[in-house]
Amino acid sequence: MMQEPTRIIAIRHGETHWNVDSRIQGQLDIPLNALGRSQASRLAQALKDEPVRAIYASSLTRAWETAQYLGRALELDVVPELGLRERGFGDFEGKTFAEIQAELPDQSQLWRTRDPHFSPLGGESLTDLRLRVLEAASRLAAQHPGELIALVGHGGVMDVLYRAATRLGIQAPRTWELGNAAINRLLWTPEGFSLVGWADTNHLDDDALDETSVA
């Protein structure tokens, strides 16, 4: 018998001060700023009547706090999932785009051209990130056939999920948005992910910052 698909709402965390500064956060634990908290609140209100059965979130504060707003609105506990954490950027973390270009030009070029095997010292490659995120998202979705779940993570996580759902390669240039606190909808079956809707920010009055690399 075929397994019923799992419906997924995939959410990037609300805005942080480092998003505004174009500073790489990676796995550093940066909190939401005031706008980010407002975004998370409005996101929760937009989804409060959805039949969500479970909320899974990255344990990094910016994603965890975003998920807590949703959990309170839906009266659900948030479950931490390490597989939904942002890409580890190692030596890039804490630096701005301009600083990386100036200090590490060769590595910056590999990063910006999306070399799938490049990893900053102490960080992860795109290949490693993809494997981690897809394993976690597939494992969680498989636990909820026929149900709706929420996954709260980061720009890099959203990018991996979009590519998986649209069958785009890891090095394909990005033409889609990854806004803070946007609502993204997917389906999962054992055959993989498919896209239902992406980058819905109607609840935010267009204040979602689209900046994947500093998520």
VOGU-397261 format. One record per residue (C-alpha): residue number from 1; x, y, z. Coordinates in Angstrom, 1 decimal. Layout:
<rs>
+------+--------+--------+--------+
| tigu |     xx |     yy |     zz |
+------+--------+--------+--------+
|  NUM |      X |      Y |      Z |
...
+------+--------+--------+--------+
</rs>
This chain:
<rs>
+------+--------+--------+--------+
| tigu |     xx |     yy |     zz |
+------+--------+--------+--------+
|    1 |    0.0 |    0.0 |    0.0 |
|    2 |    1.3 |    3.5 |   -0.9 |
|    3 |    2.2 |    5.7 |    2.0 |
|    4 |    0.2 |    8.9 |    2.3 |
|    5 |    2.3 |   12.0 |    1.6 |
|    6 |    3.5 |   14.2 |    4.5 |
|    7 |    2.7 |   17.9 |    4.1 |
|    8 |    5.5 |   20.2 |    5.3 |
|    9 |    5.6 |   23.9 |    6.1 |
|   10 |    9.3 |   24.8 |    5.9 |
|   11 |   10.2 |   28.1 |    7.6 |
|   12 |   13.4 |   30.2 |    7.8 |
|   13 |   13.9 |   32.0 |   11.1 |
|   14 |   13.1 |   35.6 |   11.6 |
|   15 |   15.6 |   38.4 |   11.0 |
|   16 |   18.7 |   39.0 |   13.1 |
|   17 |   21.1 |   41.9 |   13.4 |
|   18 |   23.7 |   39.9 |   11.6 |
|   19 |   21.3 |   39.3 |    8.6 |
|   20 |   21.1 |   43.1 |    8.3 |
|   21 |   24.9 |   43.4 |    8.5 |
|   22 |   25.4 |   40.7 |    5.9 |
|   23 |   27.6 |   38.9 |    8.5 |
|   24 |   27.9 |   35.1 |    8.3 |
|   25 |   26.2 |   33.4 |   11.2 |
|   26 |   26.6 |   29.7 |   10.4 |
|   27 |   26.3 |   27.8 |   13.6 |
|   28 |   27.0 |   30.8 |   15.9 |
|   29 |   24.1 |   31.3 |   18.2 |
|   30 |   22.7 |   34.7 |   17.2 |
|   31 |   19.3 |   35.8 |   18.5 |
|   32 |   16.4 |   37.4 |   16.6 |
|   33 |   16.3 |   41.2 |   16.5 |
|   34 |   13.1 |   43.2 |   17.2 |
|   35 |   11.9 |   42.9 |   13.6 |
|   36 |   12.7 |   39.1 |   13.7 |
|   37 |   10.5 |   38.7 |   16.8 |
|   38 |    7.7 |   40.6 |   15.1 |
|   39 |    8.0 |   38.4 |   12.0 |
|   40 |    7.9 |   35.3 |   14.1 |
|   41 |    4.8 |   36.5 |   15.9 |
|   42 |    3.0 |   37.3 |   12.6 |
|   43 |    4.1 |   34.0 |   11.2 |
|   44 |    2.5 |   32.2 |   14.2 |
|   45 |   -0.7 |   34.1 |   13.7 |
|   46 |   -0.8 |   33.3 |   10.0 |
|   47 |   -0.5 |   29.5 |   10.8 |
|   48 |   -2.5 |   29.3 |   14.0 |
|   49 |   -5.4 |   27.5 |   12.4 |
|   50 |   -3.4 |   25.1 |   10.4 |
|   51 |   -3.7 |   21.4 |   11.4 |
|   52 |    0.0 |   21.1 |   12.3 |
|   53 |    0.8 |   17.9 |   14.2 |
|   54 |    4.4 |   18.5 |   15.1 |
|   55 |    7.0 |   21.3 |   15.0 |
|   56 |   10.7 |   20.5 |   14.6 |
|   57 |   13.4 |   23.2 |   14.8 |
|   58 |   17.1 |   23.9 |   14.7 |
|   59 |   18.4 |   24.3 |   18.2 |
|   60 |   20.1 |   27.6 |   17.3 |
|   61 |   18.4 |   30.5 |   19.1 |
|   62 |   17.2 |   32.4 |   16.0 |
|   63 |   15.3 |   29.3 |   14.7 |
|   64 |   14.3 |   28.0 |   18.1 |
|   65 |   12.8 |   31.3 |   19.2 |
|   66 |   10.9 |   31.5 |   15.8 |
|   67 |    9.5 |   28.0 |   16.4 |
|   68 |    8.5 |   28.8 |   19.9 |
|   69 |    6.1 |   31.6 |   18.7 |
|   70 |    4.5 |   29.0 |   16.4 |
|   71 |    4.4 |   26.4 |   19.2 |
|   72 |    2.6 |   28.8 |   21.5 |
|   73 |    0.0 |   29.6 |   18.8 |
|   74 |   -0.6 |   26.0 |   18.0 |
|   75 |   -0.3 |   24.7 |   21.6 |
|   76 |    2.5 |   22.3 |   20.6 |
|   77 |    5.9 |   21.6 |   22.1 |
|   78 |    8.8 |   22.3 |   19.7 |
|   79 |   11.2 |   19.3 |   19.2 |
|   80 |   14.9 |   20.1 |   18.6 |
|   81 |   16.5 |   18.6 |   15.5 |
|   82 |   20.3 |   19.1 |   14.9 |
|   83 |   19.9 |   18.2 |   11.3 |
|   84 |   18.0 |   21.5 |   10.7 |
|   85 |   20.9 |   23.6 |   11.9 |
|   86 |   22.6 |   26.0 |    9.4 |
|   87 |   25.6 |   25.1 |    7.4 |
|   88 |   28.8 |   25.2 |    9.5 |
|   89 |   30.9 |   28.0 |    8.0 |
|   90 |   34.0 |   27.5 |   10.1 |
|   91 |   36.4 |   30.4 |    9.7 |
|   92 |   33.9 |   32.4 |    7.7 |
|   93 |   31.6 |   32.7 |   10.7 |
|   94 |   31.4 |   36.2 |   12.2 |
|   95 |   32.8 |   37.8 |    9.0 |
|   96 |   31.0 |   40.0 |    6.5 |
|   97 |   30.9 |   39.2 |    2.8 |
|   98 |   33.4 |   42.0 |    2.2 |
|   99 |   35.8 |   40.8 |    4.9 |
|  100 |   35.8 |   37.3 |    3.4 |
|  101 |   36.5 |   38.6 |   -0.1 |
|  102 |   39.3 |   40.8 |    1.2 |
|  103 |   40.9 |   38.3 |    3.6 |
|  104 |   40.3 |   35.0 |    1.8 |
|  105 |   39.8 |   35.7 |   -1.9 |
|  106 |   40.5 |   32.2 |   -3.2 |
|  107 |   38.1 |   30.6 |   -0.7 |
|  108 |   35.6 |   33.3 |   -1.4 |
|  109 |   35.6 |   32.4 |   -5.1 |
|  110 |   35.0 |   28.7 |   -4.3 |
|  111 |   32.2 |   29.6 |   -2.0 |
|  112 |   30.5 |   32.0 |   -4.4 |
|  113 |   30.7 |   29.6 |   -7.3 |
|  114 |   29.1 |   26.9 |   -5.1 |
|  115 |   31.9 |   24.4 |   -5.3 |
|  116 |   30.1 |   21.4 |   -3.9 |
|  117 |   33.2 |   20.0 |   -2.1 |
|  118 |   34.6 |   23.2 |   -0.7 |
|  119 |   34.3 |   23.8 |    3.0 |
|  120 |   35.8 |   26.7 |    5.0 |
|  121 |   38.3 |   25.6 |    7.6 |
|  122 |   36.2 |   23.9 |   10.4 |
|  123 |   33.0 |   24.1 |    8.3 |
|  124 |   30.9 |   22.0 |    6.0 |
|  125 |   30.7 |   21.5 |    2.3 |
|  126 |   27.5 |   22.0 |    0.3 |
|  127 |   27.5 |   18.2 |   -0.2 |
|  128 |   27.7 |   17.5 |    3.5 |
|  129 |   25.0 |   20.1 |    4.2 |
|  130 |   22.6 |   18.5 |    1.6 |
|  131 |   23.1 |   15.0 |    3.0 |
|  132 |   22.5 |   16.2 |    6.5 |
|  133 |   19.4 |   18.2 |    5.8 |
|  134 |   17.7 |   15.7 |    3.5 |
|  135 |   18.3 |   12.9 |    6.0 |
|  136 |   16.8 |   14.8 |    8.8 |
|  137 |   13.8 |   16.2 |    6.8 |
|  138 |   13.0 |   12.8 |    5.2 |
|  139 |   13.3 |   11.0 |    8.6 |
|  140 |   11.0 |   13.5 |   10.3 |
|  141 |    8.5 |   13.5 |    7.4 |
|  142 |    8.4 |    9.7 |    7.4 |
|  143 |    7.1 |    9.7 |   11.0 |
|  144 |    4.0 |   11.7 |    9.9 |
|  145 |    2.3 |   10.1 |    6.9 |
|  146 |   -0.9 |   11.9 |    5.9 |
|  147 |   -0.1 |   14.7 |    8.4 |
|  148 |    1.1 |   18.3 |    8.4 |
|  149 |    4.4 |   19.2 |   10.1 |
|  150 |    6.5 |   22.3 |   10.4 |
|  151 |   10.3 |   22.4 |   10.0 |
|  152 |   12.0 |   25.6 |   11.2 |
|  153 |   15.5 |   26.2 |   10.1 |
|  154 |   17.8 |   28.5 |    8.2 |
|  155 |   18.5 |   29.9 |    4.7 |
|  156 |   20.9 |   27.0 |    3.8 |
|  157 |   18.3 |   24.5 |    4.9 |
|  158 |   15.6 |   26.1 |    2.9 |
|  159 |   17.9 |   26.2 |   -0.1 |
|  160 |   18.5 |   22.4 |    0.1 |
|  161 |   14.8 |   21.7 |    0.4 |
|  162 |   13.9 |   23.8 |   -2.6 |
|  163 |   16.5 |   22.2 |   -4.7 |
|  164 |   15.4 |   18.7 |   -3.7 |
|  165 |   11.8 |   19.5 |   -4.4 |
|  166 |   12.5 |   21.0 |   -7.8 |
|  167 |   15.3 |   18.6 |   -8.8 |
|  168 |   17.8 |   21.4 |   -9.2 |
|  169 |   21.5 |   20.7 |   -8.9 |
|  170 |   23.5 |   21.8 |   -6.0 |
|  171 |   25.5 |   24.2 |   -8.1 |
|  172 |   22.6 |   25.8 |  -10.0 |
|  173 |   22.4 |   29.6 |   -9.6 |
|  174 |   19.7 |   30.5 |   -7.1 |
|  175 |   16.7 |   32.4 |   -8.6 |
|  176 |   14.2 |   31.8 |   -5.7 |
|  177 |   13.7 |   33.7 |   -2.5 |
|  178 |   14.7 |   32.5 |    1.0 |
|  179 |   13.1 |   35.3 |    3.0 |
|  180 |   13.0 |   35.4 |    6.8 |
|  181 |    9.8 |   33.9 |    8.3 |
|  182 |    8.4 |   33.1 |    4.8 |
|  183 |    6.0 |   30.2 |    4.5 |
|  184 |    7.2 |   27.5 |    2.2 |
|  185 |    5.1 |   24.3 |    1.4 |
|  186 |    6.3 |   20.9 |    0.4 |
|  187 |    5.1 |   17.3 |    0.1 |
|  188 |    7.2 |   14.3 |    1.0 |
|  189 |    6.8 |   10.7 |    0.0 |
|  190 |    9.4 |    7.9 |    0.1 |
|  191 |   10.2 |    8.9 |   -3.5 |
|  192 |   11.3 |   12.4 |   -2.3 |
|  193 |   10.1 |   16.0 |   -2.0 |
|  194 |    7.9 |   18.0 |   -4.3 |
|  195 |    7.0 |   21.7 |   -4.3 |
|  196 |    3.6 |   23.0 |   -3.4 |
|  197 |    4.2 |   26.7 |   -2.7 |
|  198 |    7.2 |   28.9 |   -2.0 |
|  199 |    8.1 |   32.2 |   -0.3 |
|  200 |    4.7 |   33.3 |    0.9 |
|  201 |    5.3 |   36.5 |    2.8 |
|  202 |    1.8 |   38.1 |    2.7 |
|  203 |    1.7 |   37.9 |    6.5 |
|  204 |    4.9 |   40.1 |    6.8 |
|  205 |    4.0 |   43.1 |    4.7 |
|  206 |    7.1 |   42.5 |    2.6 |
|  207 |    9.7 |   43.0 |    5.4 |
|  208 |   11.3 |   39.6 |    5.0 |
|  209 |   15.1 |   39.9 |    4.3 |
|  210 |   16.2 |   37.6 |    1.5 |
|  211 |   19.8 |   36.8 |    2.3 |
|  212 |   20.6 |   33.0 |    2.3 |
|  213 |   24.3 |   33.2 |    2.8 |
|  214 |   24.0 |   34.8 |    6.3 |
|  215 |   21.2 |   32.6 |    7.6 |
+------+--------+--------+--------+
</rs>
